[in-house]
Amino acid sequence: MAIAYRYLICLWSFAAVVGFGQALPPPEVTVRFTVFSRQRLAGLCYLPTKHSHPLGLKFFIQNKSELFSYSGPADIAFYAEADWARFAQAKESEATSSALLPRPVAVAALPLGMKEALLLFVPLPEALPTGIQFLVLPVNDDRVLFPLGHVGVINATGRSYMGQVGSKILDIPPGRGGNIAAIGAVDFRLACRDEGQWAAAGHHYFTVGPRTRVCLVLFPASGPTGVGPIIRTLVDEHRNVDVQLATARLPLKK
């Protein structure tokens, strides 16, 4: 448990890095986003706009979600669908017409200027007194910063790595680790400093096409050495980049 908490402290620090060190967010934002988690999460929703009905999120463990849209405060609140259903029932009751919104179980604080985001959800070991159950790390997913024909890295391990593709070297600090141009078969090799010496941290094989971009998400290692991270590979193809915005809604009686 102590290790998990130290890891989460690193991730809280990482959240500021992922937004490229930008200033405080504006009071209102408009953003398109996808969601991803190492675990298959279920039962979460959010409000696309202040007065809209809640929209359910669907997570995949090997791919990013469909594309969602949001306009409102820079801190996007996410709720448990069960909590929202109880709120909806209370709201339609005349005696409790002033029912308060349920407490969010996760909040994504978007940095200034972020228009395309990948929201990485990390379950907390235990819920906070505020009701927060997930840490949400917003990653700038702008196609200008991360173009087709490139490999990008999100380092959610709390430690630094070096990546290598052929003769190209990539620094991978906690947070957004930058991009490398690569086309064809890729052998992505990782190394990190362990007890003062560089140690191999594994390698990952995949293919990048000219109309494809590949994002590697590094999670903390589960092995005894703690060196080699668990890697998830997220692939965007050009024909899928502009997928239709999600439209399935949860019922909410007025």
Secondary structure, DSSP 4 states (H G I P E B T S, - for coil): -HHHHHHHHHHHHHHHHHTTT--PPPSEEEEEEEEE-SS---SEEE-SSTTSPPEE----SSS----EEEEEESEEEEEEHHHHHHHHHHHHSGGGTTPPPPPPSEEEEPPTT--EEEEEEEE-SS--TTS--EEEEEEE--TTTS-TTEEEEEE-SSS-EEEEETTEEEEE-SEEEEEEE--EEEEEEEEEEETTEEEEEEEEEEEE-TTEEEEEEEE---SSSS-SPEEEEEEEEHHHHTPPPP--B-----
